[in-house]
């Protein structure tokens, strides 16, 4: 059958909202009109896509299987329309993350020759950013990618960034010229959110036997570092070249043997030509700034280094 994209869009929104009324509101149509679109889609496919629940609807098994390919079909259709209209807007790029400030990298790239203009946004986490990519709301995203990723998305490694330990000035190890990660085993890892939500810090704690951790609210870099400084047992991790505030209560100490590396990637839906110029600019800056140097005998990554840009 030939899919009617209006029907497919109605299905996708209803699946994401778990409610026909909210999906109809998002499409600026009546709930009756949305129900008719979905009924026609189900009739064409010969199977039910939703079941009623006490509070709304949820996809059936067929609906679950149809959802991701349907999202990709809509994203491809939106890209086709944009290409036909020769839309010249800059690529929309999401930068997600907490304290690791991905815009530092993109700012350095944007300052170089040949870099395209960009429109930046701020997603909450990798799943929400991936969903925005599949819907076509954004063209690309920049952050730390870790599996599993939804089908239809492509990512390319663009930077490996060394990470330092940031400690309270009263920490027993604060005056060391360098630290091995295992020396922090008895310290308290301080995080700006629940540890299980911060994949890199979670894996670091598991790999190097960090037994204690505590968490606070992410109120920005200054507040986070003030929380580190407040307890002589605390430490956290920050990219080595992040300019820290002039605060006598904190120390930044390099980590060695091995040096943890934070892997930045660009993530996009395959076949989006808007991403090509940005990939080229990232690759050029990676070559100039030696962003992709990695020695497995001296460095640590939570996952394989992957394919560079």
MOGI-V354959 format. One line per field, one symbol per residue. ss: DSSP state (@ for helix, = for strand, . for the rest). phi: phi as a letter, one per 40 degrees, with the letter a starting at -180 (. if undefined). psi: psi as a letter, one per 20 degrees, with the letter a starting at -180 (. if undefined). A space follows every 50 residues. Layout:
BEGIN
ss=???
phi=???
psi=???
END
This chain:
BEGIN
ss=....@@@@@@@@@@@@@..@@@@@@@@...@@@@@@@@@@@@@@@....= ==....===.@@@@@@@@@@@@@@@@@@@@@@@@......=====..... ..@@@@@@@@.......====....@@@@@@@@@@....====....... ..================.........===@@@@...====...@@@.@@ @@@@@@@....====.....@@@@@@@@@....======..........= ======..===========...@@@@@@@@@@@@@@@@@.........== .......=.
phi=.ccccccccccccccccfaccccccccgbcccccdccccccccccgacbb bcbcbibaccdccccccccccccccccccccccccfcbccccbcbbibcc fccdcccccccccgcccbbbbbccacdccccccccgcbcaabiccaccbc cgbbbbcbabbcbbcbbccccdbccccabcdcccdccbccbcaddccbdc cccccccbgccbaabbccbgccccccccccbcccaabadcbcccdcbccb bbbcbbfbccbcccbbbacdgbcccdccdccccccccccfcbcabccbbb bcadcgccc
psi=qppohhgghgggghhhikphghggghilrqhggghgghhhghghikqpiq qqrhicrqqaghgghhgghgghggghghhgghghilpkqqpoppoqreij mhigghhhghirqipqqqpqrorgrgghggghghijhrhrqpaopqrqqq qiqqqppipopqprppqqhjqhjhjqhqqqhhijhjroopqjrphiingg hghggghjkohpqqqapnkrgghghhhghipiiqrapqqhjpoqqnoiiq qppqprlroqppopqpprpqjoihighggghggghhghjlijppoihiqp qirqhapr.
END
